[in-house]
Amino acid sequence: MRKRAEWMTRADDEILEYLESQGAGTPKAIADEMDRNNDYIGVRCRKLASYGLVEKPSRGFYVITDTGTEYLDGEFDASDLEQSDR
């Protein structure tokens, strides 16, 4: 069972699931797949990156981290994460 942090939304799980299955993605590609607003997905991707669940190896491109995968697998409590200034 996944242990979501207070700051997380249902969309965050969907974003992480997308990145795990696809390997990487842009907010636009994720938004199109999820039928969500591109700007909203971009905000959520930046939030996930600030907590280390995803990384941004290049502009507008996100990949899931090991921590993100552990969270999806129910092996990590996201409420233990601290936000960075990145």
C-alpha positions in Angstrom: 0.0 0.0 0.0 1.3 3.4 -1.0 2.0 5.9 1.7 1.2 9.3 0.3 2.4 12.6 1.8 -0.1 15.4 2.7 1.1 17.6 -0.2 0.5 14.9 -2.8 -2.5 14.6 -5.1 -4.0 11.7 -7.0 -2.5 13.1 -10.1 1.0 12.7 -8.6 0.5 8.9 -8.5 -0.7 8.9 -12.1 2.3 10.9 -13.2 4.7 8.5 -11.4 2.9 5.5 -12.9 3.2 7.1 -16.4 6.9 7.8 -15.9 7.6 4.3 -14.6 5.8 2.6 -17.5 7.2 5.0 -20.3 10.6 5.6 -18.8 10.4 9.4 -19.2 8.1 12.1 -20.4 7.2 15.7 -20.8 4.4 17.4 -19.0 2.5 17.7 -22.3 2.9 14.0 -23.1 1.8 13.1 -19.5 -1.2 15.5 -19.6 -2.3 14.2 -23.0 -2.2 10.6 -21.7 -4.0 11.5 -18.5 -6.5 13.9 -20.2 -5.4 16.7 -17.8 -4.3 20.3 -18.1 -0.6 20.6 -19.3 0.1 23.5 -17.0 -1.2 21.6 -14.0 0.9 18.5 -14.8 4.0 20.8 -15.2 3.3 22.2 -11.7 2.9 18.7 -10.2 6.1 17.5 -12.0 8.1 20.3 -10.5 6.6 19.6 -7.1 7.6 15.9 -7.4 11.1 16.9 -8.5 11.4 19.2 -5.5 10.8 16.1 -3.2 13.1 13.8 -5.2 10.4 11.5 -6.7 11.3 12.5 -10.2 14.4 14.1 -11.9 14.6 16.6 -14.7 17.6 15.6 -16.7 16.9 18.2 -19.4 14.5 21.1 -19.9 10.9 19.9 -19.8 11.8 16.2 -19.6 11.2 14.1 -16.5 12.2 10.6 -15.3 11.2 8.7 -12.2 13.8 8.2 -9.5 14.5 5.1 -7.5 12.7 6.8 -4.6 9.7 7.4 -6.9 9.7 3.7 -7.8 10.0 2.6 -4.2 7.0 4.8 -3.4 4.9 3.2 -6.1 5.9 -0.2 -4.9 4.7 0.7 -1.3 8.2 0.5 0.0 8.6 4.1 0.9 6.6 6.6 2.9 6.5 9.8 0.9 5.7 11.8 4.1 9.3 11.2 5.1 10.6 13.3 2.2 11.8 16.8 2.6 11.5 19.5 0.0 14.6 20.9 -1.6 15.1 24.3 -3.1 15.9 23.0 -6.6 
